[in-house]
Amino acid sequence: MKKIIYLTLCTAGLMAMTSCSDFLNTSSKSVVDGDFVFSNMVTARAAMDGVYEQWRQTAGSHVFGDGLYYAADIAGSDIMRHPENFSNQPGRHYPETFYQNGTYAGSYGLLSYMKEGDAGDYAYLYSCIGKANAVISAIEEMPTYAEMMKQTQPTSLSQLYGEAVAMRATAYRELIKYFGDVPFQSKFGMPAGGLASRDSIYDVILKDLQTVEPLMYPIGSAPGFASTAKNYFSQTYVAGLIGRIALEAGGYQTRRGDVRPKAGDGSAVTIEAYPGSTENNGANYGRRSDWKKYYELAKTYFKKVIDEPGSATFHETDPRSTGKQGQYFNNPYQYFFQQMMDDDLAYADESIYEYPQQQGVDSDTRTYALGRPSNGGSSNAYPCKDYGQGRVNPAYYYGMFDPNDMRRDVAVTCTGSDGKGNEMLIPFVPNSKSNGGGLSCNKWDENRQKTVYMAQRRAGINGPYMRLSEIYLGYAEACAATGDDANAKAYLTKIRNRAFGGAALAKTDEFIQKEGSLLEAVIDERGFEFAAEGDRRWTLIRTGLLSKKVKAVKDMTRAMIDGLKSNGYYQFPNGNVISNYVWTKAVDGKALYGYRLTTQTPKGKENDPVLYPGWRGQNDEWEAYGCDYKGKTNTNLAIKGLFNYIDPNGAEAKALEADGYKKANWGADIVKNDDEYYKYLFYDYDYTKAPIYLWPFTPNIMTTGGFNNGYGFAQE
């Protein structure tokens, strides 16, 4: 017998004050006594803290660390891939490939990451909505509510009300991203039933957010929060969220044919198909014909954040001086990620909102899945196990990332940890941890934490849910799409100049020319800025660039593998070379440089096999955590041939081997695993059918809600 879930504990509320919500509105008596709960700000804030706790668990263990994000967002784009054999993990690899072009959409048994009952992303997100609605309903029923909504300055209560509205909007944004059209309820205590058009939901939550935004405090100034806190929804976050949702509301999405698109006022919405796209399992790929008004809305609110960022700071230069042991920094992009690993109680300067993770307490799945891999065990290892679900397509790393881009080494690493305090090469054989899977995400590394917790999944590194670089690139995108080329280029240039250390290497005009349009240049710049963070998949879907970018990486991968087979190496059009073999040697980083954990490669040291590529190595003080090297202090890995061809039978190879270097498989393992790197990369995707990127509802959800699956998904 199915366990029936009633969403009275996780229902969605909706402000009934605006006409655009009328057709979705259903009256319901609130069960929350607002006079009691909100009799003072201490109890009111405690109620909102409960909402945040539900969201923190949802974000960390479901939609931004584990769950559906882990299953497909992390690995399913032209940038990212999975580490293991395709056949080992069908529950995430088929959804990652759009269910083999829709063919496997009906195979419900494959979908182990869409959980039944109250354990999955769907239920957790509705629980966030239900708790937010309890706060919203309580405030709306207060006798002072109407007066509060007329005020021109924020108060503690209006700030809290805005936070609850922002929570509801945030959860609906995630639901639409993963499920498309979903149930939408108007009041706390209302059971779920029926599907609402995503367009109507977008309209309603955007209106709600615009209503509360002026009644909230900018980040850094809200009463009751430290000026440095970034763990709450501020006016700055809400303005950024309006921009983010507006781009998505106006963007391309795959839509099931049996749900009529409607606007927030109930009127019909016209959808224009993506040029050349065809139907797939009864679904079509398109966007609203009035999409430009959403991009204009995004422009307005992104610019508000840019003009009034509160305590968020975009560092265009690195504020750090030289390290105590002479470490070279000079990379402001690197600084953001280092700040996130420095202090369990602190927040990065550039962040607008981070969902907090407490070290040693919370299950930090994001670091485990997207952190630099480690072969360590579950506890008392150096560092402990990090699985490394987020891997990088070698064609993207070699063929698209400019070597002068200081984001490359922060985003991607070729080495991991053996779990015993030593650095090791990550081979391209299918596997997890540092044993295989190839190039991996490098933005979170437990080696870099100021204080390391000696158990897996307990790193305590916060999740960066919104930061200023997204605001700049979102503004640039909205400007480029609406013909405001001057502002689009200005903010694209700002991001590139930071990444390359100045205009001379950034070459923004050349980049735009190579990309073919200013808009496409902005989108690909976003790819570099958020590489290996799981942002790319949804960005390509909503911008309509999915088929073009997937085809490009597939074609580049085919050429790479064929070149490796024929010549032992392949040179990409940008000049980078990948070879079948590299040569590695363990060395004593502390003896050579005074430190094991490397930073930005110093100028002129690009030929140093230990310092280039940068941002790798090992924690400088593993001994303080109990690591006994037993006198074997060659903890760092020197690598030769990573970006240039060395003839395995030539004089250079023999000289390296005489110097203690060992030949290791590199591209040769890609050749041996041709299917894994090419065939299963968007398996059978034909570039024309509507991409089935969404997830099915489980039988329990459908039974409770009174609706069926679309997109070719099974009904039971």
ROFIVEX-515565 format. One record per residue (C-alpha): residue in three letters; chain; x, y, z. Coordinates in steps of 0.5 Angstrom, whole numbers, plus 2048, in hexadecimal, padded with zeros to 3 digits. Example, Ala and Ser with C-alpha at 12.3 -4.5 7.8 and 13.67 -1.06 7.14 Angstrom:
! ROFIVEX-515565
 residu chaine  c1  c2  c3
    Ala      A 819 7F7 810
    Ser      A 81B 7FE 80E
END
This chain:
! ROFIVEX-515565
 residu chaine  c1  c2  c3
    Met      A 800 800 800
    Lys      A 803 807 7FE
    Lys      A 804 80C 804
    Ile      A 800 812 802
    Ile      A 803 819 803
    Tyr      A 7FF 81E 804
    Leu      A 802 825 803
    Thr      A 7FF 828 809
    Leu      A 805 828 80C
    Cys      A 809 82B 806
    Thr      A 804 82F 802
    Ala      A 805 835 7FE
    Gly      A 802 83C 800
    Leu      A 801 842 7FC
    Met      A 800 849 7FD
    Ala      A 7F9 84B 7FC
    Met      A 7FA 852 7FB
    Thr      A 7FB 852 7F4
    Ser      A 7F7 851 7EE
    Cys      A 7FC 84D 7EA
    Ser      A 7FB 848 7EF
    Asp      A 7F3 847 7EF
    Phe      A 7F2 841 7EB
    Leu      A 7F7 83D 7EF
    Asn      A 7F4 840 7F5
    Thr      A 7F0 83B 7FA
    Ser      A 7EE 83E 801
    Ser      A 7EF 83A 807
    Lys      A 7EF 83B 80E
    Ser      A 7F6 83C 811
    Val      A 7F8 837 817
    Val      A 7FD 83C 819
    Asp      A 7FC 841 81F
    Gly      A 800 847 81C
    Asp      A 7FE 84B 822
    Phe      A 802 846 827
    Val      A 808 844 822
    Phe      A 809 84B 820
    Ser      A 808 84E 827
    Asn      A 80F 850 827
    Met      A 815 850 822
    Val      A 818 84A 827
    Thr      A 813 845 825
    Ala      A 812 848 81E
    Arg      A 819 847 81D
    Ala      A 819 840 820
    Ala      A 813 83E 81B
    Met      A 817 840 815
    Asp      A 81E 83D 818
    Gly      A 81A 836 817
    Val      A 818 838 810
    Tyr      A 820 839 80E
    Glu      A 821 833 812
    Gln      A 81D 82F 80D
    Trp      A 820 832 807
    Arg      A 827 831 80A
    Gln      A 826 82A 80A
    Thr      A 822 82A 803
    Ala      A 828 82E 800
    Gly      A 82D 82A 803
    Ser      A 82B 823 802
    His      A 826 823 7FC
    Val      A 826 829 7F7
    Phe      A 82D 82C 7F8
    Gly      A 831 827 7FA
    Asp      A 82E 820 7F9
    Gly      A 827 81D 7F6
    Leu      A 826 81F 7EF
    Tyr      A 82B 825 7EF
    Tyr      A 830 81F 7F1
    Ala      A 82D 81A 7EC
    Ala      A 82D 81F 7E5
    Asp      A 82F 826 7E6
    Ile      A 836 825 7E9
    Ala      A 838 820 7E3
    Gly      A 833 821 7DD
    Ser      A 836 827 7D9
    Asp      A 83B 828 7D4
    Ile      A 840 82A 7DA
    Met      A 83E 825 7DE
    Arg      A 83E 81D 7DE
    His      A 83D 817 7E3
    Pro      A 843 813 7E6
    Glu      A 841 80C 7E5
    Asn      A 83F 807 7E0
    Phe      A 838 809 7DD
    Ser      A 835 802 7DE
    Asn      A 837 803 7E6
    Gln      A 832 809 7E7
    Pro      A 82C 808 7E3
    Gly      A 828 80C 7E8
    Arg      A 82C 812 7E6
    His      A 82F 811 7E0
    Tyr      A 829 810 7DC
    Pro      A 825 817 7DE
    Glu      A 82C 81A 7DD
    Thr      A 82C 818 7D6
    Phe      A 825 81B 7D5
    Tyr      A 822 813 7D6
    Gln      A 826 811 7D0
    Asn      A 823 817 7CB
    Gly      A 81C 815 7CF
    Thr      A 81C 80D 7CD
    Tyr      A 81D 80B 7D5
    Ala      A 818 811 7D8
    Gly      A 813 80B 7D9
    Ser      A 818 807 7DD
    Tyr      A 816 809 7E4
    Gly      A 81A 804 7E7
    Leu      A 821 808 7E5
    Leu      A 81F 80E 7E9
    Ser      A 822 80C 7F0
    Tyr      A 823 813 7F1
    Met      A 81C 816 7F1
    Lys      A 81A 813 7F8
    Glu      A 813 811 7FA
    Gly      A 810 813 800
    Asp      A 812 819 804
    Ala      A 819 817 803
    Gly      A 81A 81B 7FC
    Asp      A 81C 822 7F9
    Tyr      A 814 823 7F7
    Ala      A 812 822 7FF
    Tyr      A 817 825 802
    Leu      A 816 82C 7FD
    Tyr      A 80F 82B 7FF
    Ser      A 810 82B 806
    Cys      A 814 831 805
    Ile      A 80E 835 802
    Gly      A 80A 832 807
    Lys      A 80E 835 80D
    Ala      A 80F 83C 809
    Asn      A 807 83C 808
    Ala      A 806 83B 810
    Val      A 80A 841 811
    Ile      A 807 845 80B
    Ser      A 800 843 80D
    Ala      A 801 845 814
    Ile      A 804 84C 812
    Glu      A 7FE 84D 80D
    Glu      A 7F9 84C 812
    Met      A 7FC 851 817
    Pro      A 7F8 858 818
    Thr      A 7FE 85C 816
    Tyr      A 7FF 858 810
    Ala      A 7FC 85D 80B
    Glu      A 800 863 80F
    Met      A 806 85F 80E
    Met      A 805 85E 807
    Lys      A 804 866 806
    Gln      A 80B 868 809
    Thr      A 811 86B 805
    Gln      A 816 868 80A
    Pro      A 818 861 80C
    Thr      A 816 85F 813
    Ser      A 818 858 817
    Leu      A 812 855 815
    Ser      A 811 857 80E
    Gln      A 818 855 80D
    Leu      A 816 84E 810
    Tyr      A 810 84E 80C
    Gly      A 814 84F 806
    Glu      A 819 849 808
    Ala      A 813 845 808
    Val      A 811 847 801
    Ala      A 818 846 7FE
    Met      A 818 83F 801
    Arg      A 812 83D 7FE
    Ala      A 814 840 7F7
    Thr      A 81B 83C 7F8
    Ala      A 818 836 7F9
    Tyr      A 813 837 7F3
    Arg      A 819 839 7EF
    Glu      A 81C 832 7F0
    Leu      A 816 82E 7EF
    Ile      A 815 831 7E8
    Lys      A 81C 830 7E6
    Tyr      A 81B 828 7E8
    Phe      A 814 827 7E7
    Gly      A 811 82C 7E2
    Asp      A 80A 82D 7E4
    Val      A 808 82C 7EB
    Pro      A 802 82C 7F0
    Phe      A 802 833 7F3
    Gln      A 7FD 835 7F9
    Ser      A 7FB 83C 7FB
    Lys      A 7FB 83B 803
    Phe      A 7FE 837 809
    Gly      A 7FA 831 80A
    Met      A 7F8 830 803
    Pro      A 7F9 829 801
    Ala      A 7FC 828 7FA
    Gly      A 7F8 826 7F4
    Gly      A 7F9 827 7EC
    Leu      A 7FF 82A 7E8
    Ala      A 800 832 7E7
    Ser      A 803 835 7E1
    Arg      A 80A 837 7E3
    Asp      A 809 83D 7DF
    Ser      A 804 83F 7E4
    Ile      A 808 83D 7EA
    Tyr      A 80E 841 7E7
    Asp      A 809 847 7E6
    Val      A 806 847 7ED
    Ile      A 80D 846 7F1
    Leu      A 810 84B 7ED
    Lys      A 80A 850 7EF
    Asp      A 80B 84E 7F6
    Leu      A 813 84F 7F6
    Gln      A 812 856 7F3
    Thr      A 80D 858 7F9
    Val      A 811 856 7FE
    Glu      A 818 858 7FC
    Pro      A 817 85F 7FE
    Leu      A 815 85D 805
    Met      A 81C 85A 806
    Tyr      A 823 85B 808
    Pro      A 829 85B 804
    Ile      A 82E 855 806
    Gly      A 832 858 80C
    Ser      A 82D 85C 80F
    Ala      A 827 858 811
    Pro      A 825 859 819
    Gly      A 827 852 81D
    Phe      A 82D 850 818
    Ala      A 834 852 818
    Ser      A 836 856 813
    Thr      A 83B 851 810
    Ala      A 835 84B 810
    Lys      A 833 849 809
    Asn      A 82E 843 80C
    Tyr      A 827 847 80B
    Phe      A 823 849 805
    Ser      A 824 851 804
    Gln      A 822 856 800
    Thr      A 828 855 7FC
    Tyr      A 827 84D 7FB
    Val      A 81F 84F 7F9
    Ala      A 821 854 7F4
    Gly      A 826 84F 7F1
    Leu      A 821 849 7F1
    Ile      A 81C 84D 7ED
    Gly      A 822 84E 7E8
    Arg      A 823 846 7E8
    Ile      A 81C 844 7E8
    Ala      A 81A 849 7E2
    Leu      A 820 846 7DE
    Glu      A 81D 83F 7DF
    Ala      A 816 842 7DE
    Gly      A 818 845 7D7
    Gly      A 81C 83F 7D5
    Tyr      A 81C 839 7D1
    Gln      A 819 832 7D5
    Thr      A 816 82C 7D3
    Arg      A 80E 82C 7D4
    Arg      A 809 826 7D4
    Gly      A 804 827 7CF
    Asp      A 7FE 825 7D4
    Val      A 7FF 82B 7D9
    Arg      A 7FD 832 7D6
    Pro      A 801 838 7D7
    Lys      A 7FE 83D 7DB
    Ala      A 800 844 7DD
    Gly      A 800 846 7E5
    Asp      A 7F9 849 7E3
    Gly      A 7F6 843 7E0
    Ser      A 7F7 845 7D9
    Ala      A 7FA 841 7D3
    Val      A 801 841 7D2
    Thr      A 804 840 7CB
    Ile      A 80A 83C 7CA
    Glu      A 80F 83C 7C5
    Ala      A 813 836 7C3
    Tyr      A 81A 836 7C3
    Pro      A 81C 836 7BB
    Gly      A 81D 82F 7B9
    Ser      A 81B 82C 7BF
    Thr      A 816 826 7BE
    Glu      A 811 823 7C3
    Asn      A 814 81D 7C8
    Asn      A 80F 819 7CC
    Gly      A 809 81E 7CB
    Ala      A 80E 823 7CD
    Asn      A 810 82A 7CA
    Tyr      A 816 82E 7CB
    Gly      A 815 836 7CB
    Arg      A 814 83C 7CE
    Arg      A 80F 842 7D0
    Ser      A 80E 846 7CA
    Asp      A 80E 84C 7CF
    Trp      A 815 84A 7D1
    Lys      A 818 851 7D0
    Lys      A 814 854 7D6
    Tyr      A 817 84F 7DB
    Tyr      A 81E 850 7D9
    Glu      A 81C 858 7DA
    Leu      A 81A 856 7E1
    Ala      A 820 852 7E2
    Lys      A 824 858 7DF
    Thr      A 821 85D 7E4
    Tyr      A 822 859 7EA
    Phe      A 829 856 7E9
    Lys      A 82B 85E 7E8
    Lys      A 828 85F 7EF
    Val      A 82D 85A 7F2
    Ile      A 832 85D 7EE
    Asp      A 831 864 7F0
    Glu      A 82F 862 7F8
    Pro      A 833 85B 7F9
    Gly      A 833 85C 801
    Ser      A 838 859 804
    Ala      A 83A 854 7FE
    Thr      A 841 856 7FB
    Phe      A 843 854 7F4
    His      A 84B 854 7F5
    Glu      A 84E 856 7EE
    Thr      A 855 855 7F1
    Asp      A 857 850 7F7
    Pro      A 857 853 7FD
    Arg      A 85C 84E 800
    Ser      A 864 850 801
    Thr      A 869 84A 800
    Gly      A 868 844 804
    Lys      A 86D 843 80A
    Gln      A 871 83E 807
    Gly      A 871 842 800
    Gln      A 86B 840 7FD
    Tyr      A 869 844 7F7
    Phe      A 861 846 7F7
    Asn      A 85F 84B 7F2
    Asn      A 859 848 7F0
    Pro      A 852 84B 7F2
    Tyr      A 84E 845 7F0
    Gln      A 852 840 7F4
    Tyr      A 851 845 7FA
    Phe      A 849 844 7FA
    Phe      A 84A 83C 7FA
    Gln      A 850 83D 7FF
    Gln      A 84B 841 804
    Met      A 846 83C 804
    Met      A 84B 837 807
    Asp      A 84E 83B 80C
    Asp      A 849 83C 811
    Asp      A 843 838 813
    Leu      A 83F 83E 816
    Ala      A 841 843 810
    Tyr      A 83F 845 809
    Ala      A 842 846 803
    Asp      A 842 84E 801
    Glu      A 83F 84D 7FA
    Ser      A 839 849 7FD
    Ile      A 832 84B 7FD
    Tyr      A 830 845 800
    Glu      A 833 83F 803
    Tyr      A 82F 839 806
    Pro      A 833 837 80C
    Gln      A 836 831 80E
    Gln      A 839 82F 815
    Gln      A 83F 82C 815
    Gly      A 83F 825 818
    Val      A 837 825 818
    Asp      A 834 826 812
    Ser      A 835 821 80C
    Asp      A 839 825 807
    Thr      A 837 821 801
    Arg      A 839 827 7FC
    Thr      A 840 826 7FE
    Tyr      A 840 81F 7FE
    Ala      A 83D 81F 7F7
    Leu      A 841 825 7F4
    Gly      A 847 826 7F8
    Arg      A 84E 823 7F6
    Pro      A 84E 81C 7F7
    Ser      A 851 818 7FC
    Asn      A 852 811 7FD
    Gly      A 852 811 805
    Gly      A 84D 80D 809
    Ser      A 847 80F 80D
    Ser      A 84B 812 813
    Asn      A 852 814 815
    Ala      A 855 815 80E
    Tyr      A 859 81A 80B
    Pro      A 854 81C 808
    Cys      A 84E 818 809
    Lys      A 84A 815 803
    Asp      A 848 81A 7FE
    Tyr      A 844 816 7F8
    Gly      A 845 81B 7F2
    Gln      A 83E 81B 7EF
    Gly      A 840 821 7EB
    Arg      A 845 81F 7E5
    Val      A 847 824 7DF
    Asn      A 847 822 7D8
    Pro      A 84E 821 7D6
    Ala      A 84C 825 7CF
    Tyr      A 849 82B 7D3
    Tyr      A 84F 82B 7D7
    Tyr      A 855 82B 7D2
    Gly      A 851 82E 7CC
    Met      A 84D 833 7CF
    Phe      A 850 836 7D6
    Asp      A 855 83B 7D4
    Pro      A 85C 83A 7D8
    Asn      A 85C 841 7DA
    Asp      A 855 841 7DD
    Met      A 857 841 7E4
    Arg      A 850 83D 7E6
    Arg      A 853 837 7E2
    Asp      A 857 834 7E8
    Val      A 852 836 7ED
    Ala      A 84C 832 7E9
    Val      A 850 82C 7E7
    Thr      A 855 827 7EA
    Cys      A 859 822 7E7
    Thr      A 85B 81F 7EE
    Gly      A 858 81D 7F4
    Ser      A 85A 81A 7FB
    Asp      A 85C 813 7FD
    Gly      A 859 814 804
    Lys      A 85F 814 807
    Gly      A 862 81B 806
    Asn      A 865 81A 7FF
    Glu      A 863 81C 7F8
    Met      A 861 817 7F2
    Leu      A 85F 818 7EB
    Ile      A 858 816 7EA
    Pro      A 858 812 7E4
    Phe      A 852 812 7DE
    Val      A 850 80A 7E0
    Pro      A 849 80A 7E2
    Asn      A 849 80A 7EA
    Ser      A 847 80F 7F0
    Lys      A 84C 813 7F5
    Ser      A 853 814 7F2
    Asn      A 853 80D 7EF
    Gly      A 850 80F 7E9
    Gly      A 84B 813 7E5
    Gly      A 850 818 7E3
    Leu      A 850 820 7E3
    Ser      A 84C 822 7E9
    Cys      A 849 828 7ED
    Asn      A 84E 82C 7F1
    Lys      A 84A 831 7F4
    Trp      A 849 82E 7FB
    Asp      A 84F 82A 7FE
    Glu      A 850 828 805
    Asn      A 857 829 804
    Arg      A 856 830 804
    Gln      A 852 831 80A
    Lys      A 854 835 810
    Thr      A 852 830 815
    Val      A 850 829 812
    Tyr      A 84B 824 815
    Met      A 84D 81D 815
    Ala      A 847 819 812
    Gln      A 844 819 80B
    Arg      A 83E 81D 809
    Arg      A 83F 822 80F
    Ala      A 844 827 80C
    Gly      A 83F 82D 80E
    Ile      A 840 831 807
    Asn      A 83A 835 806
    Gly      A 836 835 7FF
    Pro      A 837 83C 7FB
    Tyr      A 830 83C 7F9
    Met      A 831 844 7F6
    Arg      A 837 848 7F5
    Leu      A 838 84E 7F1
    Ser      A 83C 84B 7EB
    Glu      A 835 848 7E9
    Ile      A 832 84F 7EA
    Tyr      A 837 852 7E5
    Leu      A 836 84C 7E0
    Gly      A 82F 84C 7E1
    Tyr      A 82E 854 7DF
    Ala      A 833 853 7DA
    Glu      A 82F 84D 7D7
    Ala      A 828 851 7D7
    Cys      A 82B 857 7D4
    Ala      A 82E 853 7CE
    Ala      A 828 850 7CD
    Thr      A 824 857 7CD
    Gly      A 829 85B 7C9
    Asp      A 82C 85E 7CE
    Asp      A 833 85C 7CC
    Ala      A 837 862 7CF
    Asn      A 835 85F 7D6
    Ala      A 836 858 7D4
    Lys      A 83D 859 7D2
    Ala      A 83F 85D 7D8
    Tyr      A 83D 858 7DD
    Leu      A 83F 852 7D9
    Thr      A 846 856 7D9
    Lys      A 846 857 7E0
    Ile      A 845 84F 7E1
    Arg      A 84B 84E 7DC
    Asn      A 850 853 7DE
    Arg      A 84F 850 7E5
    Ala      A 850 849 7E3
    Phe      A 856 84B 7DE
    Gly      A 859 850 7E3
    Gly      A 858 856 7DE
    Ala      A 856 857 7D7
    Ala      A 85C 855 7D3
    Leu      A 85B 84E 7D4
    Ala      A 853 84E 7D5
    Lys      A 853 850 7CE
    Thr      A 84B 851 7CE
    Asp      A 84A 854 7C7
    Glu      A 84E 84E 7C4
    Phe      A 84A 849 7C9
    Ile      A 843 84C 7C7
    Gln      A 845 84C 7BF
    Lys      A 847 844 7C0
    Glu      A 840 843 7C4
    Gly      A 83C 846 7BE
    Ser      A 838 84A 7C2
    Leu      A 838 84F 7C9
    Leu      A 833 84B 7CC
    Glu      A 836 844 7CA
    Ala      A 83D 847 7CD
    Val      A 839 849 7D4
    Ile      A 836 842 7D4
    Asp      A 83D 83E 7D3
    Glu      A 840 843 7D8
    Arg      A 83B 841 7DD
    Gly      A 83D 83A 7DC
    Phe      A 845 83B 7DD
    Glu      A 842 83F 7E4
    Phe      A 83E 83A 7E6
    Ala      A 842 834 7E3
    Ala      A 841 82D 7E7
    Glu      A 83C 830 7EC
    Gly      A 836 82D 7E8
    Asp      A 833 834 7E5
    Arg      A 834 832 7DE
    Arg      A 82F 82D 7DD
    Trp      A 829 832 7DE
    Thr      A 82C 838 7DB
    Leu      A 82D 834 7D4
    Ile      A 826 832 7D5
    Arg      A 823 838 7D6
    Thr      A 827 83C 7D1
    Gly      A 826 837 7CB
    Leu      A 82D 836 7CB
    Leu      A 82D 82F 7CD
    Ser      A 82D 82B 7C6
    Lys      A 833 830 7C3
    Lys      A 837 82F 7CA
    Val      A 836 827 7CA
    Lys      A 837 826 7C3
    Ala      A 83E 82A 7C4
    Val      A 841 827 7C9
    Lys      A 83F 820 7C6
    Asp      A 842 822 7C0
    Met      A 848 824 7C4
    Thr      A 848 81E 7C8
    Arg      A 848 819 7C1
    Ala      A 84E 81D 7BE
    Met      A 852 81D 7C5
    Ile      A 851 815 7C5
    Asp      A 852 814 7BE
    Gly      A 859 818 7BF
    Leu      A 85B 815 7C5
    Lys      A 85A 80E 7C1
    Ser      A 85E 810 7BB
    Asn      A 863 814 7BE
    Gly      A 864 813 7C5
    Tyr      A 862 81A 7C6
    Tyr      A 85D 820 7C4
    Gln      A 85E 827 7C3
    Phe      A 857 82B 7C4
    Pro      A 856 831 7C0
    Asn      A 858 836 7C5
    Gly      A 85F 833 7C6
    Asn      A 85E 82E 7CC
    Val      A 861 827 7CB
    Ile      A 85E 821 7CF
    Ser      A 862 81B 7CE
    Asn      A 862 813 7D0
    Tyr      A 867 814 7D5
    Val      A 86A 818 7DA
    Trp      A 870 817 7DF
    Thr      A 86F 818 7E6
    Lys      A 874 819 7EC
    Ala      A 872 819 7F4
    Val      A 876 81F 7F7
    Asp      A 877 823 7FE
    Gly      A 873 829 7FD
    Lys      A 875 82C 804
    Ala      A 87C 82B 802
    Leu      A 87C 82E 7FB
    Tyr      A 877 834 7FD
    Gly      A 875 834 804
    Tyr      A 86E 832 803
    Arg      A 86A 82C 800
    Leu      A 864 82F 7FE
    Thr      A 865 833 7F8
    Thr      A 861 839 7F6
    Gln      A 861 83E 7F0
    Thr      A 867 83C 7EB
    Pro      A 86C 841 7EC
    Lys      A 86E 845 7E6
    Gly      A 874 842 7E2
    Lys      A 873 83B 7E6
    Glu      A 86E 838 7E0
    Asn      A 873 833 7DF
    Asp      A 874 831 7E6
    Pro      A 871 82A 7E6
    Val      A 86F 82B 7ED
    Leu      A 86C 832 7ED
    Tyr      A 868 831 7E7
    Pro      A 863 830 7E6
    Gly      A 861 834 7EC
    Trp      A 85D 833 7F2
    Arg      A 85E 82C 7F4
    Gly      A 863 828 7F9
    Gln      A 862 826 800
    Asn      A 860 829 807
    Asp      A 866 82C 80A
    Glu      A 865 829 811
    Trp      A 862 822 810
    Glu      A 867 820 816
    Ala      A 863 825 81B
    Tyr      A 85D 820 819
    Gly      A 861 81A 81B
    Cys      A 864 818 814
    Asp      A 86A 814 815
    Tyr      A 86E 815 80E
    Lys      A 874 810 811
    Gly      A 879 815 80E
    Lys      A 876 814 807
    Thr      A 874 81B 806
    Asn      A 874 81B 7FE
    Thr      A 86D 81D 7FE
    Asn      A 86C 822 7F8
    Leu      A 86B 81F 7F1
    Ala      A 870 822 7EB
    Ile      A 86D 821 7E4
    Lys      A 870 821 7DE
    Gly      A 86C 821 7D7
    Leu      A 865 823 7D9
    Phe      A 865 829 7D4
    Asn      A 86A 827 7CF
    Tyr      A 86C 820 7CB
    Ile      A 872 81C 7CE
    Asp      A 874 816 7C9
    Pro      A 874 810 7CE
    Asn      A 87A 80D 7CA
    Gly      A 87E 814 7C9
    Ala      A 883 817 7CD
    Glu      A 87F 81B 7D1
    Ala      A 87B 816 7D4
    Lys      A 882 812 7D6
    Ala      A 885 818 7D9
    Leu      A 87E 818 7DD
    Glu      A 87E 811 7DF
    Ala      A 886 812 7E1
    Asp      A 884 817 7E6
    Gly      A 87F 813 7E9
    Tyr      A 878 815 7E5
    Lys      A 874 80F 7E4
    Lys      A 86F 80F 7DD
    Ala      A 868 80F 7DF
    Asn      A 862 80D 7DB
    Trp      A 85E 814 7D9
    Gly      A 85A 815 7D2
    Ala      A 85C 80D 7D1
    Asp      A 856 80C 7D6
    Ile      A 851 810 7D3
    Val      A 853 80C 7CC
    Lys      A 852 805 7D0
    Asn      A 84B 808 7D2
    Asp      A 849 80B 7CC
    Asp      A 841 80A 7CD
    Glu      A 842 80D 7D4
    Tyr      A 844 813 7D2
    Tyr      A 841 814 7CB
    Lys      A 83B 80F 7CA
    Tyr      A 838 810 7D1
    Leu      A 839 818 7D1
    Phe      A 832 81A 7D0
    Tyr      A 830 813 7CD
    Asp      A 82C 813 7C7
    Tyr      A 82A 81A 7C7
    Asp      A 828 81C 7C0
    Tyr      A 829 824 7C1
    Thr      A 822 825 7BF
    Lys      A 81D 822 7C3
    Ala      A 81A 825 7C9
    Pro      A 81F 823 7CF
    Ile      A 81C 81F 7D5
    Tyr      A 820 822 7DA
    Leu      A 81A 822 7DF
    Trp      A 819 81D 7E5
    Pro      A 813 819 7E6
    Phe      A 80E 819 7EB
    Thr      A 80D 813 7EF
    Pro      A 807 80F 7F0
    Asn      A 806 811 7F7
    Ile      A 806 819 7F5
    Met      A 802 817 7EF
    Thr      A 7FC 814 7F3
    Thr      A 7FC 819 7F8
    Gly      A 7FC 81F 7F3
    Gly      A 7F7 81C 7EE
    Phe      A 7FC 81D 7E8
    Asn      A 800 819 7E3
    Asn      A 807 819 7E1
    Gly      A 809 81C 7DA
    Tyr      A 80F 81C 7D6
    Gly      A 80E 814 7D5
    Phe      A 80F 812 7DC
    Ala      A 80C 80C 7DF
    Gln      A 805 80D 7E3
    Glu      A 807 808 7E8
END
